[in-house]
Amino acid sequence: MKITAITATAVNVPLTAPIRWSWGIRKETTRLIIQIDTDEGIRGIGETMGRVGADNVHYESRKLIGQNPFNIERILAFLRPRPYFFGYAGHGLIAGIEMACWDIIGKACGKPLWALLGGRFREKIAISGYVFTRARNEETGEGGETTPEQLLAYSRRLVQEHGFKNLKLKVGASHPDVDIATIAMFREAFGPNMGLRIDPNGTWSPQTALYICKQLAPYNLEYIEDPTWGIEAMARLRRDISIPLSTNMCVVDFDQIPTAFRLNAVDVILGDVHKWGGILATKKLAAVCDTLMWGMCIHSGAELGISEVAKLHMATCTPNLSYAIDTHYPHLADDIIDGGKMTYQDGTMIAPDKPGLGVELDMDRFARYAEANRKAGLSEGYEKDPNRPQDWCPKKFQW
């Protein structure tokens, strides 16, 4: 079997309401959809971050025409220099192409992806519902939650609709006192068995993070993700608090693992099939976490259904993936896969049993959201947030 063509198409899919975070506001998600054709008539699909850029994929694909998609390690070797020049985008480029190759392999073998990567360790994958402060969607009236009371009401709705047993609160878009009050209210309302975690995306100084983490100590969080910036600052903070720390920002490459381990900077690594450079790299990361006795979870970056099922396949066949995986999926207004948006069963999902990734493109939706991207361009969630207060930093909070 040989690769005959690789195409990449950017799509913009709207969210039900704009989601706010410490770096800006996101109204829609841009994802890059990759399709690989072979001389045996099998087409594989993959998905990655929009910032990778279709032109970059088309440029790199010249190296891969004529290669056998089963030779994953050989294909990765052709692409390995990309992250040196493009960072996350380079890993994302590799990940999207590799994902489509795995889809081809599964279809050719008549096996689902999880069966090719170690088999089924677990069937039902626990999902952590993502809670954001949201701006209001002026067309539908959806969103507008900013106070602890409003966030609690919205979270109750998420739990009722989807059955989540874990919730992750995106903090840092409001004053820290609001974030602390929200977690306190969540714990009281949902009780001791609800898994709770927060993520400020490294926006707090070590001093601010220390103050906030100590305030949050009574609420039994699973972990705090990237409360401050960098391995050194995380290690400094970890010495003075009892809450486990996780990261998707200070340990994002295998080169950073030895330093983080020596400094005892983190307890949980959030793998990502895009930002770590693919499914195979994430499986290798799981082995490292198991060796170092770190916990492991799976990160979410507003993925569409193709990547969402890739995450499910990973969670199905990876024993030490013991935390409920993150997802933005409930915030999507639509999807581009055949059948539309997937649903949850009691806060869980199950990886498809069909060959490969187990999903296909809905070509009408795909065309519609590709046209939306052509009109609007890249949308990655870094737009200025007009709702963010500018006078929220009293002296005790140094940003």
C-alpha positions in Angstrom: 0.0 0.0 0.0 1.2 3.5 -0.9 0.1 7.0 0.0 -1.0 8.8 -3.2 -2.3 12.2 -1.9 -2.6 14.2 1.3 -5.0 17.1 1.7 -5.6 19.5 4.6 -8.7 21.6 5.0 -9.4 24.1 7.9 -12.9 24.3 9.3 -14.5 26.8 11.8 -17.2 25.3 14.0 -19.1 27.6 16.3 -19.5 27.1 20.1 -22.9 27.4 21.8 -21.6 30.5 23.6 -18.2 32.2 23.7 -16.0 30.7 26.3 -13.7 32.9 28.4 -10.2 32.0 29.8 -7.2 33.8 31.1 -5.7 34.5 27.7 -8.8 35.7 25.9 -12.1 34.5 24.5 -13.1 31.8 22.1 -16.2 32.0 19.9 -15.5 29.0 17.6 -12.9 26.4 17.1 -10.6 26.1 14.1 -9.5 22.6 13.3 -7.4 21.2 10.4 -8.9 18.1 8.8 -6.4 15.8 7.0 -7.3 13.2 4.4 -4.8 10.7 3.1 -5.6 8.6 0.0 -3.9 5.3 -0.9 -3.4 3.3 -4.1 -5.7 0.6 -2.6 -8.7 3.0 -2.4 -8.6 3.4 1.4 -8.9 6.9 2.7 -7.8 7.9 6.2 -8.9 11.0 8.1 -7.2 12.9 10.9 -7.6 16.1 12.8 -5.3 18.6 14.4 -5.0 22.2 15.6 -5.9 24.9 13.1 -2.7 26.8 13.7 -0.7 24.0 12.0 -1.9 25.5 8.6 -3.0 23.6 5.5 0.0 24.9 3.5 2.4 23.4 6.0 0.8 20.0 5.7 0.8 20.2 1.9 4.5 21.2 1.9 5.5 18.3 4.2 3.3 15.8 2.3 5.7 15.8 -0.6 8.0 13.6 1.5 5.3 11.1 2.1 3.9 10.4 -1.3 4.8 6.8 -2.1 5.3 5.8 1.5 3.5 2.9 3.1 1.1 4.3 5.8 1.7 1.1 7.9 5.3 2.3 8.4 4.4 4.8 11.1 7.9 5.1 12.6 9.4 5.8 9.2 6.8 8.5 8.5 7.5 10.1 11.9 11.2 10.1 11.1 10.5 12.2 7.9 8.5 14.7 10.0 10.6 14.8 13.2 12.4 18.1 12.5 9.2 20.1 12.3 8.7 20.7 16.1 12.2 22.3 16.2 11.1 25.1 13.9 7.3 25.2 14.7 6.9 24.0 18.3 3.3 23.0 19.1 2.4 23.5 15.4 5.1 21.1 14.4 3.9 18.4 16.8 0.3 19.1 15.6 1.3 18.6 12.0 2.8 15.3 12.8 -0.2 14.3 14.9 -2.8 15.0 12.2 -0.9 13.0 9.5 -0.2 10.1 11.9 -3.8 10.0 13.0 -4.9 9.6 9.4 -2.4 6.8 8.8 -3.7 4.9 11.9 -7.2 5.3 10.4 -5.9 3.7 7.2 -4.2 0.8 9.0 -7.3 0.1 11.1 -9.5 0.1 8.0 -7.1 -2.2 6.1 -7.0 -4.6 9.0 -10.6 -4.4 9.8 -9.8 -3.5 13.4 -10.6 -0.4 15.6 -7.6 1.7 16.6 -7.7 0.6 20.2 -7.3 -3.0 19.1 -4.0 -2.1 17.3 -2.6 -0.3 20.3 -2.8 -2.9 23.0 -6.5 -3.9 23.1 -9.3 -3.0 25.4 -8.3 -2.2 29.0 -11.5 -0.4 29.8 -14.7 0.0 27.9 -16.4 3.1 29.4 -14.3 6.2 29.4 -15.0 8.7 32.2 -15.3 12.3 30.9 -14.6 15.5 32.9 -17.1 18.2 32.0 -15.4 21.6 31.3 -16.9 24.6 33.0 -16.1 28.1 31.6 -17.3 31.6 32.4 -19.1 32.4 29.2 -20.1 35.5 27.3 -23.6 35.6 26.0 -24.5 34.4 22.6 -26.6 37.3 21.4 -28.5 35.2 18.8 -29.6 32.4 21.1 -29.3 33.9 24.6 -27.0 31.0 25.7 -24.2 31.8 28.1 -23.5 34.9 30.2 -22.4 33.0 33.4 -19.9 35.0 35.4 -20.9 34.7 39.1 -20.4 31.6 41.3 -24.2 31.2 41.5 -24.5 31.4 37.7 -21.7 29.0 37.2 -23.2 26.5 39.6 -26.5 26.7 37.9 -24.9 26.0 34.5 -22.8 23.2 36.0 -25.9 21.5 37.4 -27.3 21.6 33.9 -24.2 20.0 32.5 -24.3 17.2 35.1 -28.0 16.6 34.6 -27.7 16.5 30.8 -24.5 14.4 30.5 -24.1 12.7 33.9 -20.6 14.0 34.6 -18.9 12.7 37.7 -16.0 15.1 37.3 -15.9 18.9 36.6 -13.0 21.1 35.5 -13.4 24.8 36.1 -11.4 27.1 33.8 -10.3 29.9 36.1 -8.3 33.1 35.6 -10.9 35.0 33.6 -12.3 36.4 36.8 -10.9 37.8 40.0 -9.3 35.0 42.1 -11.9 35.5 44.9 -14.6 34.6 42.4 -12.7 31.4 41.5 -12.3 30.4 45.1 -15.9 31.1 45.9 -17.0 29.1 42.9 -15.1 26.0 43.9 -16.3 26.3 47.5 -19.9 26.4 46.2 -19.3 23.5 43.8 -18.0 21.3 46.6 -20.9 22.1 48.9 -23.5 21.6 46.1 -22.1 18.4 44.5 -20.8 16.7 47.6 -17.5 14.9 48.3 -17.7 12.4 45.5 -17.6 14.9 42.6 -14.1 15.1 41.1 -13.1 18.8 40.9 -10.1 20.4 39.2 -9.2 23.8 38.0 -6.9 25.4 35.3 -5.8 29.0 35.2 -3.3 28.4 32.3 -0.3 29.6 34.2 -1.6 33.1 34.6 -0.9 33.4 38.4 2.4 34.5 39.8 3.9 32.1 42.3 2.8 34.3 45.2 -0.7 34.6 43.9 -0.9 30.9 43.2 0.4 30.1 46.7 -2.4 32.2 48.3 -5.1 30.7 46.1 -3.9 27.1 46.5 -3.9 27.4 50.2 -7.5 28.8 50.1 -8.5 25.8 48.0 -6.9 23.2 50.2 -10.2 22.3 52.1 -12.1 21.4 48.9 -10.2 18.2 48.0 -9.3 19.0 44.4 -8.0 16.2 42.2 -5.3 18.6 41.0 -4.6 22.1 40.0 -3.4 22.4 36.4 -0.6 24.9 35.7 -1.4 27.4 38.5 1.8 29.3 37.6 4.3 29.5 34.7 7.3 27.2 34.2 8.9 24.2 35.8 10.9 26.1 38.4 7.9 28.1 39.7 5.7 24.9 39.7 8.4 23.1 41.8 8.6 26.1 44.2 4.8 26.1 44.6 4.6 22.3 45.0 6.9 22.4 48.0 4.4 24.5 49.9 1.0 23.0 49.1 -0.7 19.6 49.5 -2.8 19.7 46.3 -1.3 17.7 43.4 -0.2 19.8 40.4 -0.8 18.8 36.8 0.5 20.4 33.6 -0.2 20.9 30.0 2.2 23.9 29.7 5.5 23.3 31.6 6.1 19.7 30.6 5.1 19.5 26.9 8.0 17.5 25.4 10.1 14.5 26.4 13.1 16.8 26.9 11.4 18.5 29.8 10.6 15.3 31.7 13.9 14.8 33.5 14.0 18.3 34.8 10.4 18.2 36.1 11.1 14.9 37.7 14.2 16.0 39.5 12.5 19.1 40.8 9.3 17.3 41.8 7.4 20.0 39.9 4.3 18.0 38.9 2.2 15.0 39.8 0.0 14.5 36.8 0.8 15.0 33.1 -1.9 15.9 30.6 -1.1 14.1 27.4 -2.4 15.4 24.1 -2.5 13.4 20.9 -1.9 16.7 19.0 0.6 18.7 21.2 2.8 15.7 22.0 3.1 14.7 18.4 0.6 11.9 17.8 -1.0 8.8 19.1 2.2 6.8 19.3 4.0 9.6 21.1 1.2 9.7 23.7 1.4 6.0 24.2 5.1 6.4 24.9 4.4 9.3 27.3 2.0 7.0 29.2 4.9 4.5 29.6 7.1 7.2 31.0 4.4 8.4 33.4 4.0 4.8 34.6 7.7 4.5 35.1 8.0 7.7 37.1 4.8 7.0 39.0 3.2 10.2 37.7 -0.5 10.3 37.1 -1.8 10.9 33.5 -4.8 12.5 32.0 -5.8 13.6 28.5 -6.0 17.3 27.6 -8.7 19.0 25.6 -8.3 21.8 23.1 -11.8 22.2 21.6 -11.5 19.1 19.4 -14.1 18.0 16.9 -15.4 14.4 16.7 -12.4 12.9 14.8 -9.9 13.9 17.6 -12.5 13.2 20.3 -12.7 9.5 19.2 -8.9 9.4 18.9 -8.8 10.4 22.6 -11.3 7.6 23.4 -9.2 5.0 21.6 -6.2 6.2 23.7 -8.1 5.9 26.9 -9.5 2.5 26.0 -6.0 0.9 25.6 -3.9 2.8 28.2 -4.0 1.2 31.7 -2.5 4.1 33.7 -4.8 6.8 32.2 -6.7 6.9 35.5 -8.2 10.3 35.5 -11.4 11.3 33.7 -10.3 12.8 30.4 -11.0 16.5 29.6 -13.4 17.6 26.9 -14.7 20.8 25.4 -17.2 18.8 23.4 -20.4 19.9 25.1 -19.6 23.5 24.1 -19.6 22.7 20.4 -22.7 23.8 18.5 -22.2 21.1 15.9 -19.7 18.5 14.5 -18.4 17.5 11.1 -18.7 13.7 11.5 -21.4 11.6 10.0 -24.4 11.5 12.4 -23.5 14.8 14.0 -22.5 15.3 17.7 -21.9 12.3 19.8 -23.6 11.8 23.2 -22.7 10.8 26.7 -24.0 7.9 28.8 -23.8 8.7 32.5 -20.7 10.9 32.0 -18.9 8.3 29.8 -18.2 7.5 26.2 -17.2 4.3 24.5 -14.6 4.2 21.7 -16.1 3.0 18.4 -15.7 -0.7 17.4 -15.7 0.1 13.7 -12.3 -0.2 11.8 -9.8 2.6 12.2 -11.0 5.6 14.1 -14.6 4.5 13.5 -16.0 7.8 12.3 -16.4 9.4 8.8 -16.9 13.0 7.6 -20.4 14.4 7.0 -19.5 16.0 3.7 -22.2 18.6 3.9 -21.2 19.8 7.4 -17.5 19.6 6.3 -18.1 21.9 3.3 -20.2 24.3 5.4 -17.6 24.8 8.1 -14.7 24.9 5.6 -16.5 27.8 3.9 -16.9 29.4 7.3 -13.1 29.2 7.7 -12.5 30.7 4.3 -14.7 33.7 5.2 -13.5 34.2 8.8 -9.9 32.8 8.9 -8.2 31.3 11.9 -10.0 31.3 15.3 -7.9 30.0 18.1 -9.4 31.6 21.2 -6.9 34.4 21.7 -9.2 37.3 20.9 -9.4 40.1 23.4 -12.1 39.5 26.0 -14.2 42.7 26.4 -15.8 41.2 29.5 -12.5 41.0 31.4 -12.3 43.5 34.2 -9.2 45.7 34.2 -9.3 46.7 37.9 -9.4 43.3 39.5 -5.9 43.2 41.0 -5.7 44.4 44.6 -2.3 44.5 46.1 -2.3 40.9 47.4 -2.6 39.7 43.8 0.5 40.4 41.7 -0.1 39.3 38.1 
